[in-house]
Amino acid sequence: MKIGFIGGGAMGESILTGALSKGLVASKDVFVSEIREERCQELKKTHGVNAVTDDDFVKNAGLDSLILAVKPQVVTKVMAALKGKVPEDVLIASIVAGLPMKTINEYFPKNPIVRIMPNTPLAVGEGMSCYARNERVSVKAAKNIRDILDSCGQAVEVPESLLDAATGLSGSGPAYGFLMIDALADGGVAAGLPRKTAILLAAQTLLGAAKMVLETGKHPDVLRDQVTSPAGTTIAGIRVLEQQGIRGALIDAVIAGTERSKELGK
């Protein structure tokens, strides 16, 4: 594969790092357009990729995919500058939050298009990405994109209508996780643990719990019951959490994030 990136920020770098580490693409076949020259030099030094301050490679590099990885406030200007330059067989993939495929299609009316909702744990190879594609995306092209996203975590295809819900859950979800880790660590400190130890215990505990759900395939309720002994410490803690409404608060947080994502996409 040959992959191009418009934007050389953290999220785009996470994707190209995953693709390179899994051998899906060679460094010489990755092209990045980034307006900051110092950032171009950093990407070249770190990954050995082609990084330039213009977008001339878009026409002539023989790209399979071009990933839009810029800020939402500049993406319209970027797409306008690319209009007419991208060969019609190049897949356009966007990780720009709130950018619907119908808007991308206005600038690239004949290209296959994929809209991706990633999250920040891509940076450590544990991202969760949801993606939707238009009817021009071939099975092979869809697999290529899926492989790229899987290289830095996991990916699942959904209808575009569900990407706002994915934003509310997995897109914003890491922040909910960080909040829970911080709160659990505070509880540990209140119970007498050193701060550093408390953070380690909280973070690794949530990591382990998540891994059990993913690797066993068991429903979270089943796994929770396995650690909840009659009249034990766990049920005492769960009772407090239920009294404080943590379940309802998390449900409402996902719904609020979903509604906000819909607003931003209008």
Phi, psi and omega in degrees: 000153170238125186237136174247148177235130170259102186112126183244037180280191187297317184292315177298320179295323179298319180293313182292328177297316178297314181298321179291317184294331180268001178073021180284337182208150177269153181306321183292345182256013175249127182237130182235131172255119184219128188291337182267118182299321181296326177290323175302315180295323179295316180294321177298314183292319185284318189242348181073019182272169174276119181227124185222165181268001177241183180240026184299331183295339184303322182282322196243358186276353182068041184294147169268321182222147175233118185258121176276114184227055181244173179289146181304327185287346180244358188294325179297318178296320180295315181294324177297321179291332181273344185303128180086352181264333187271121177306147188293341181270358180279129178285130177262118178244131182243131171250018181281123182296134175076010181261105183286157181296329180297327177287317176300320182297332178297329181264334182229069190291347181243357182274149167294139186230136175232131175253129186241136172246095179268179169224169191295333177298357168308328184297337179242021176075016181232037180287159171238115182243134171249142181218154176229152182226156176270178188289349181272355181278120180286165178300318180296315181296321178297320179294321179300314180295318179299317180297320179297314181292322177295336181292344179234032177146231176227158181219150177217139178271134178223161172297150181302329181298342180260001181291332176294320177295321177296323177297315180295330181266289186274330180294312179270344186307321179305325179295322177296320178297317179298320179297318179294320178299316180297316181294317178297320178296321176300320177297320178297319178295319178298330180274357174115358181282147171297148184305312182299318179294320181297318179295317178300313180299316182293312184294313181293327179295316178291323176299314180295319178298316179297319181294325178295319178297314183291319188272333179271334184075006181278151177295142180306326178298322179295315180293324177296318180298328182293336181255001185254094181280150177304129178057026182265190183288323185293315181294330176296318178290318180298322178303317178294317180299318179293321178297325181277354174079030183296324180297311179296324180295318180291320176300314180295326178296317179296317179295318179297318178296322179297313181295322179294322178297321177297319180297316182293334181277354182280000000 
